[in-house]
């Protein structure tokens, strides 16, 4: 039960660190990253997660360029050292906690390689606690912090090498841990039939010159919210974050789809001034395609894939069947405008099941 991490003063329970504070199979501990350049037709997302009660660690790197999304993904048995944040060719190294990290994808069977270092534009911001229930059972109980920032290093996609410089390559990252559905699907229980149904998710990290605006919303089909938060985090660490209130959304979707064409967020700032932020996607990473998010039967976060497995998948985004399979969580890279200032960042969204506001029915 002992591991190298037990030699550090980090214990939160009376158990060794390998024993997490809950026996819930769905406990996870995860990194997420994205990187982009405003003048490149390329958007990269990546993640690496540990699932101690399932005995699995897995990760992915997805690169969307033109009409193709490449995904390199890996999974292995977790083993006895949770400080080993690598899986196959994918690794995450913390150089300086909350400030500098290194993300690598070493040579592999796919056409993606990268070796990049992260530096933040804002202090890490701890978001509102996220809790969902199904009947009396807690299905989601997580903490997460977020940052926007800059990347440096090198990256190769399909034989083209990119020099990643922080003046041009921006992005975001988060760290989350707790309980959420992972691994093989659990049995359907009676309580599932009692739910309102429908799910709308919006998560935006919008990086401007002197600040980043973070906005999170989760609603059911009727618009009832189980999570909402909007805050401006300043690049100056001496300035306190500014909370926004009265958050409303207005989404225009690409015709015949649930993909965002234009997003408008209406809020009131700390001075009770009405503001509107407009977001327009110019690239996307379809997380339902190969990354472990969503309902892909053979590869979900935390699923056991054997002692060690590395795979490459390529998805033709011009294929209508592929785009139907992309239904679910979409990470868009977008421009954002507020009060004449332009920023860039993540516009993550999903609209699952029926939604009354936007007149979606069923799947």
Phi, psi and omega per residue, in radians:
X1 nan -0.396 -3.127
X2 -1.328 2.587 3.109
X3 -2.470 2.913 -3.129
X4 -0.971 -0.529 -3.113
X5 -1.147 -0.384 3.108
X6 -1.169 -0.262 3.113
X7 -1.432 -0.053 3.100
X8 -1.841 2.632 3.140
X9 -1.399 1.202 -3.060
X10 -2.130 0.109 -3.030
X11 -1.169 2.413 3.104
X12 -2.006 -0.178 3.080
X13 -2.374 3.126 3.112
X14 -1.429 0.044 -3.140
X15 -1.681 2.804 2.945
X16 -1.014 2.772 -3.031
X17 -1.085 -0.513 3.128
X18 -1.092 -0.354 3.140
X19 -1.702 1.901 -3.117
X20 -1.347 2.932 -2.956
X21 -1.304 -0.112 3.108
X22 -2.334 2.606 3.067
X23 -1.572 0.043 3.137
X24 -1.005 2.214 -3.138
X25 -0.990 -0.438 -2.995
X26 -1.561 0.172 3.086
X27 -1.139 2.409 -3.140
X28 -2.521 2.887 3.115
X29 -2.584 2.045 -2.804
X30 -2.491 2.533 2.953
X31 -1.810 2.567 2.982
X32 -2.427 2.485 3.140
X33 -2.447 2.663 2.870
X34 -2.486 2.658 3.110
X35 -2.590 2.549 -3.069
X36 -2.803 2.822 2.960
X37 -2.171 2.401 -3.057
X38 -1.103 -0.381 -3.087
X39 -1.844 0.312 -3.137
X40 -2.197 2.487 3.063
X41 -1.503 1.162 -3.054
X42 -2.734 2.287 3.083
X43 -2.386 2.233 -3.077
X44 -2.091 2.305 2.991
X45 -2.161 2.691 -3.115
X46 -2.681 2.713 3.091
X47 -2.738 2.725 3.051
X48 -2.582 2.239 -3.078
X49 -2.357 2.614 3.017
X50 -1.989 2.511 -3.104
X51 -2.298 1.433 -2.956
X52 -1.029 -0.652 -3.099
X53 -1.401 -0.160 3.029
X54 -1.831 -0.185 3.108
X55 1.232 0.569 -3.021
X56 -2.314 2.544 2.882
X57 -2.235 2.411 3.100
X58 -2.531 2.901 -3.123
X59 -2.792 2.935 3.115
X60 -2.668 2.745 2.890
X61 -2.331 2.180 3.136
X62 -2.070 2.282 3.123
X63 -2.164 2.065 3.117
X64 -1.853 2.096 -3.121
X65 -2.472 2.149 -3.079
X66 1.087 -2.249 -3.074
X67 -1.783 0.317 -3.117
X68 -2.220 2.376 2.958
X69 -1.980 2.038 3.055
X70 -1.666 2.445 3.082
X71 -2.313 2.170 2.918
X72 -1.850 2.199 -3.086
X73 -2.339 2.652 -3.080
X74 -2.565 2.656 3.124
X75 -2.583 2.562 3.063
X76 -2.677 2.965 3.020
X77 -1.226 2.467 -2.998
X78 -1.159 -0.719 -3.130
X79 1.318 -2.867 -2.964
X80 -1.848 0.229 -3.095
X81 -2.326 1.747 -3.113
X82 -1.326 -0.143 3.011
X83 -1.383 -0.155 3.078
X84 -1.445 1.611 -3.104
X85 -1.709 1.049 3.068
X86 -2.417 2.663 3.056
X87 -2.658 2.021 -3.053
X88 0.995 -2.281 -3.105
X89 -1.463 -0.023 -3.050
X90 -1.727 2.343 3.085
X91 -2.585 2.635 3.045
X92 -2.212 2.209 3.119
X93 -2.138 2.183 3.073
X94 -1.461 1.962 3.130
X95 -1.471 -0.790 3.092
X96 -2.537 2.012 -3.017
X97 -0.904 2.283 3.133
X98 1.214 0.101 -3.072
X99 -2.294 -0.892 -3.043
X100 -2.333 2.281 3.083
X101 -2.382 2.764 3.081
X102 -2.119 2.249 3.105
X103 -2.004 2.219 -3.123
X104 -2.270 2.479 2.900
X105 -2.244 1.816 -3.069
X106 -1.369 2.945 -3.120
X107 -0.857 2.400 -3.018
X108 -2.663 -3.033 -3.084
X109 -1.338 -0.154 3.105
X110 -1.717 3.116 -3.064
X111 -1.646 0.339 -3.120
X112 -2.026 2.336 2.942
X113 -2.433 2.545 3.054
X114 -2.750 2.672 3.059
X115 -2.581 1.708 -3.001
X116 -2.322 2.674 3.138
X117 -2.085 2.442 -3.081
X118 -1.802 2.345 2.936
X119 -2.302 2.440 -3.018
X120 -1.514 2.732 2.989
X121 -1.681 -0.361 -3.122
X122 -2.351 2.788 2.999
X123 -1.102 2.661 3.068
X124 -1.044 2.327 -3.100
X125 -1.991 2.135 3.098
X126 -1.415 2.022 -3.075
X127 -1.357 3.005 3.088
X128 -1.061 2.501 3.131
X129 -1.124 2.434 -3.044
X130 -1.926 2.038 -3.117
X131 -2.329 2.191 2.997
X132 -2.187 2.620 3.084
X133 -2.224 2.630 2.902
X134 -2.078 1.831 -2.982
X135 1.125 -2.188 3.135
X136 -1.616 -0.175 -3.072
X137 -1.516 2.324 3.016
X138 -1.338 2.135 3.111
X139 -1.813 -0.422 3.067
X140 -2.376 2.238 3.021
X141 -2.660 1.673 -2.965
X142 -2.319 2.730 2.887
X143 -2.021 2.587 3.121
X144 -2.651 2.437 2.940
X145 -2.062 2.672 -3.059
X146 -2.281 2.694 3.030
X147 -2.571 2.640 2.834
X148 -1.916 2.862 -3.114
X149 3.052 -2.583 -2.933
X150 -2.367 2.692 -3.138
X151 -2.115 2.606 3.011
X152 -2.475 2.662 3.135
X153 2.373 -2.566 -3.129
X154 -2.366 2.699 -3.135
X155 -2.644 2.491 3.118
X156 -2.244 2.223 3.117
X157 -2.268 2.098 3.088
X158 0.931 0.682 3.090
X159 1.491 -0.106 3.093
X160 -1.719 2.214 -3.134
X161 -1.696 2.344 3.117
X162 -2.014 2.255 2.982
X163 -1.491 1.991 -3.037
X164 -1.599 1.942 -3.106
X165 -2.048 2.427 -3.015
X166 -1.118 -0.378 3.104
X167 -1.225 -0.401 -3.084
X168 -1.988 -0.516 -3.020
X169 -1.816 1.931 -3.123
X170 -1.890 3.095 3.081
X171 2.987 -2.914 -3.135
X172 -2.577 2.905 3.070
X173 -2.658 2.784 2.965
X174 -2.553 2.825 3.026
X175 -2.247 2.200 3.121
X176 -2.353 2.673 -3.135
X177 -2.735 2.713 -3.123
X178 2.386 -2.403 -3.078
X179 -2.112 2.251 2.943
X180 -2.759 2.774 -3.086
X181 -1.053 2.160 3.086
X182 -2.452 3.032 3.077
X183 1.230 -2.833 3.126
X184 -1.076 2.553 3.116
X185 -1.012 2.462 3.074
X186 -1.499 2.802 -3.137
X187 -1.047 2.521 3.049
X188 -1.252 2.306 -3.122
X189 -2.014 2.950 -3.062
X190 -0.999 -0.657 -3.063
X191 -1.021 -0.457 -3.089
X192 -1.041 -0.596 -3.127
X193 -1.291 -0.184 -3.114
X194 -1.658 -0.038 -3.070
X195 -1.381 2.685 3.110
X196 -1.125 -0.644 3.141
X197 1.531 2.878 -3.108
X198 1.373 2.562 -3.063
X199 -2.666 2.103 3.024
X200 -2.097 2.244 -3.109
X201 -2.240 2.268 3.017
X202 -2.290 2.258 3.103
X203 -2.474 1.983 -3.083
X204 -2.180 2.326 2.977
X205 -2.121 1.856 -2.908
X206 -1.945 1.917 -3.022
X207 -1.672 2.075 3.043
X208 -1.960 -3.134 -3.023
X209 -1.074 -0.743 -3.035
X210 -1.982 0.037 -3.085
X211 -2.869 2.980 3.006
X212 -2.270 2.349 3.054
X213 -1.787 2.206 3.111
X214 -1.961 2.246 -3.135
X215 -2.359 2.283 -3.116
X216 -2.303 2.286 3.078
X217 -2.460 2.385 2.943
X218 -2.325 2.224 -3.094
X219 -2.316 2.723 2.954
X220 -1.567 -3.018 -3.024
X221 -1.087 -0.465 -3.108
X222 -1.603 -0.064 -3.134
X223 1.674 0.016 3.072
X224 -1.201 2.318 -2.999
X225 -1.812 2.369 3.000
X226 -1.832 -0.137 3.111
X227 -2.736 2.288 3.010
X228 -2.724 2.368 3.108
X229 -2.861 2.447 2.989
X230 -2.500 2.365 -3.045
X231 -2.697 2.524 3.020
X232 -1.787 2.141 3.124
X233 -1.898 2.166 -3.034
X234 -1.475 2.622 3.050
X235 -1.167 -0.467 3.063
X236 -1.362 1.928 -3.064
X237 -1.142 -0.241 3.125
X238 -1.370 -0.279 -3.132
X239 -1.573 2.302 3.117
X240 -1.227 2.480 3.058
X241 -1.006 2.585 -3.127
X242 -1.871 2.065 -3.123
X243 -1.388 2.446 3.032
X244 -1.864 2.714 -3.091
X245 -2.355 3.088 3.100
X246 0.903 0.931 -3.057
X247 -1.386 2.189 3.058
X248 -2.308 2.621 3.141
X249 -2.154 2.623 3.062
X250 -2.416 1.951 -3.021
X251 -1.997 2.282 2.924
X252 -1.789 2.211 -3.100
X253 -1.759 2.615 2.986
X254 -1.028 2.305 -3.018
X255 -0.916 2.274 3.091
X256 1.365 0.153 -3.094
X257 -2.367 3.126 2.976
X258 -1.966 0.449 3.100
X259 -1.612 2.383 -3.065
X260 -1.271 2.285 2.975
X261 -1.722 -0.795 3.083
X262 -2.467 2.377 3.038
X263 -2.084 2.320 3.003
X264 -2.140 2.156 3.086
X265 -1.882 2.157 3.126
X266 -1.899 2.213 -3.068
X267 -2.551 3.011 2.993
X268 -2.097 2.335 -3.082
X269 -1.486 -3.011 -3.084
X270 -1.139 -0.290 3.072
X271 -1.739 0.274 -3.127
X272 1.064 0.520 3.089
X273 -1.638 2.354 3.127
X274 -1.318 2.280 3.090
X275 -2.292 2.670 3.052
X276 -2.250 2.242 3.056
X277 -1.923 2.252 3.135
X278 -1.938 2.237 3.115
X279 -2.040 2.398 3.138
X280 -2.310 1.938 3.132
X281 -1.110 2.513 2.995
X282 -2.295 0.193 3.056
X283 -2.999 2.811 -3.070
X284 -2.598 2.604 2.941
X285 -2.074 2.072 -3.067
X286 -1.576 1.702 -2.986
X287 -1.214 -0.277 3.055
X288 -1.312 -0.187 -3.109
X289 -1.749 1.539 2.898
X290 1.546 -0.163 -2.987
X291 -1.570 -0.278 -3.083
X292 1.899 -0.303 3.001
X293 -1.348 2.668 3.049
X294 1.549 -2.760 -2.912
X295 -1.929 0.343 3.118
X296 -1.040 2.109 -2.955
X297 -1.132 -0.634 -3.013
X298 -1.605 -0.164 -3.100
X299 -2.621 1.737 3.015
X300 -2.176 2.691 3.126
X301 -0.906 2.232 3.067
X302 1.529 -0.081 3.104
X303 -1.234 2.416 3.126
X304 -1.318 2.170 -3.119
X305 -2.013 0.209 -3.091
X306 1.809 3.141 -3.080
X307 -0.954 -0.764 3.038
X308 -2.811 2.310 -3.119
X309 -2.413 2.352 3.040
X310 -2.247 2.295 -3.108
X311 -2.376 2.688 2.973
X312 -2.127 2.368 3.065
X313 -2.280 2.490 3.071
X314 -2.161 2.343 -3.071
X315 -2.130 2.174 3.133
X316 -1.486 1.845 -3.056
X317 -1.333 -0.090 3.042
X318 -1.530 -0.092 -3.139
X319 -1.539 2.146 -3.082
X320 -1.067 -0.638 3.130
X321 -1.162 -0.660 3.093
X322 -1.125 -0.752 -3.127
X323 -1.175 -0.553 3.039
X324 -1.139 -0.638 3.122
X325 -1.265 -0.271 -3.140
X326 -1.383 -0.053 3.109
X327 -0.885 2.243 3.139
X328 2.391 -2.465 -3.058
X329 -1.344 2.219 -3.136
X330 -2.180 2.216 3.028
X331 -1.717 1.916 3.084
X332 -1.709 2.457 2.870
X333 -1.627 2.327 -2.942
X334 -2.482 2.744 2.894
X335 -1.552 2.574 3.085
X336 -2.287 2.451 3.116
X337 -2.243 2.376 3.052
X338 -2.633 2.245 3.104
X339 0.898 0.655 3.102
X340 1.450 -0.115 3.116
X341 -1.639 2.482 3.135
X342 -1.937 2.398 3.065
X343 -2.336 3.128 -3.120
X344 -2.421 2.703 3.077
X345 2.895 -2.786 -3.047
X346 -1.611 2.317 2.952
X347 -2.155 1.664 -3.093
X348 -1.730 2.311 -3.123
X349 -2.616 2.737 2.977
X350 -2.687 2.403 2.995
X351 -2.230 1.820 -3.054
X352 -1.921 2.392 3.107
X353 1.248 -2.853 -3.080
X354 -1.256 2.609 3.065
X355 -2.541 2.084 -3.050
X356 -1.235 -0.731 -3.065
X357 -1.042 -0.786 -3.053
X358 -1.786 0.169 3.002
X359 1.045 0.701 2.992
X360 -1.668 2.444 3.101
X361 -2.214 2.441 3.105
X362 1.068 -2.616 -3.083
X363 -1.393 nan nan
